[in-house]
Amino acid sequence: MFDDSKILFGKNNLAETMSNKDVPGAKLTKREEEVLRLLAKAMNRNEIADKLFISEETVKMHIKNSYKKLKAKNKIDALIKVKMI
């Protein structure tokens, strides 16, 4: 069964991927990583909010902060930068 608590990228998990030099200075919080992980699964903001027991506005804030830290223009750009797709 698929464990959605971790998404693997070859031999690396997200935390290891974010520590590399692909996105200098991008230090995502655990929650920002979790939201991006769910975005990578094609979940919308409302679904993510329900799954994480937070408001949709909080999800939007985490997405916005992640994009800013990653210098990403959109979801695809952000997911590419953290090697989720």
HUZIRA-V231594 format. One record per residue. N is the residue number from 1. RES is the residue in one small letter. SS is DSSP state (H for helix, E for strand, - for the rest). PHI is phi as a letter, one per 20 degrees, with the letter a starting at -180 (NA if undefined). NEAR is the number of other C-alpha atoms within 8 Angstrom. Layout:
n:N res:RES ss:SS phi:PHI near:NEAR
n:N res:RES ss:SS phi:PHI near:NEAR
//
This chain:
n:1 res:m ss:- phi:NA near:2
n:2 res:f ss:- phi:f near:3
n:3 res:d ss:- phi:e near:6
n:4 res:d ss:- phi:f near:5
n:5 res:s ss:- phi:f near:4
n:6 res:k ss:- phi:c near:7
n:7 res:i ss:- phi:d near:10
n:8 res:l ss:- phi:e near:8
n:9 res:f ss:E phi:c near:9
n:10 res:g ss:- phi:m near:4
n:11 res:k ss:- phi:e near:5
n:12 res:n ss:E phi:d near:9
n:13 res:n ss:- phi:e near:10
n:14 res:l ss:H phi:g near:12
n:15 res:a ss:H phi:f near:7
n:16 res:e ss:H phi:f near:8
n:17 res:t ss:H phi:f near:10
n:18 res:m ss:H phi:f near:13
n:19 res:s ss:- phi:e near:7
n:20 res:n ss:- phi:e near:8
n:21 res:k ss:- phi:e near:6
n:22 res:d ss:- phi:f near:6
n:23 res:v ss:- phi:c near:9
n:24 res:p ss:- phi:g near:6
n:25 res:g ss:- phi:m near:5
n:26 res:a ss:- phi:e near:8
n:27 res:k ss:- phi:d near:7
n:28 res:l ss:- phi:f near:10
n:29 res:t ss:- phi:f near:6
n:30 res:k ss:H phi:g near:6
n:31 res:r ss:H phi:f near:8
n:32 res:e ss:H phi:f near:12
n:33 res:e ss:H phi:f near:10
n:34 res:e ss:H phi:f near:8
n:35 res:v ss:H phi:f near:12
n:36 res:l ss:H phi:f near:10
n:37 res:r ss:H phi:g near:10
n:38 res:l ss:H phi:f near:10
n:39 res:l ss:H phi:f near:11
n:40 res:a ss:H phi:f near:10
n:41 res:k ss:- phi:e near:6
n:42 res:a ss:- phi:m near:6
n:43 res:m ss:- phi:e near:9
n:44 res:n ss:- phi:e near:7
n:45 res:r ss:H phi:g near:9
n:46 res:n ss:H phi:f near:7
n:47 res:e ss:H phi:f near:8
n:48 res:i ss:H phi:f near:14
n:49 res:a ss:H phi:g near:13
n:50 res:d ss:H phi:f near:9
n:51 res:k ss:H phi:f near:7
n:52 res:l ss:H phi:e near:6
n:53 res:f ss:- phi:l near:6
n:54 res:i ss:- phi:c near:9
n:55 res:s ss:- phi:f near:8
n:56 res:e ss:H phi:f near:10
n:57 res:e ss:H phi:f near:6
n:58 res:t ss:H phi:f near:9
n:59 res:v ss:H phi:f near:13
n:60 res:k ss:H phi:g near:9
n:61 res:m ss:H phi:f near:8
n:62 res:h ss:H phi:f near:11
n:63 res:i ss:H phi:f near:11
n:64 res:k ss:H phi:g near:8
n:65 res:n ss:H phi:f near:9
n:66 res:s ss:H phi:f near:11
n:67 res:y ss:H phi:g near:13
n:68 res:k ss:H phi:f near:8
n:69 res:k ss:H phi:f near:11
n:70 res:l ss:H phi:e near:10
n:71 res:k ss:- phi:l near:7
n:72 res:a ss:- phi:e near:11
n:73 res:k ss:- phi:e near:7
n:74 res:n ss:- phi:a near:7
n:75 res:k ss:H phi:g near:9
n:76 res:i ss:H phi:f near:6
n:77 res:d ss:H phi:g near:9
n:78 res:a ss:H phi:f near:14
n:79 res:l ss:H phi:f near:12
n:80 res:i ss:H phi:f near:9
n:81 res:k ss:H phi:f near:11
n:82 res:v ss:- phi:d near:9
n:83 res:k ss:- phi:l near:8
n:84 res:m ss:- phi:e near:10
n:85 res:i ss:- phi:c near:5
//
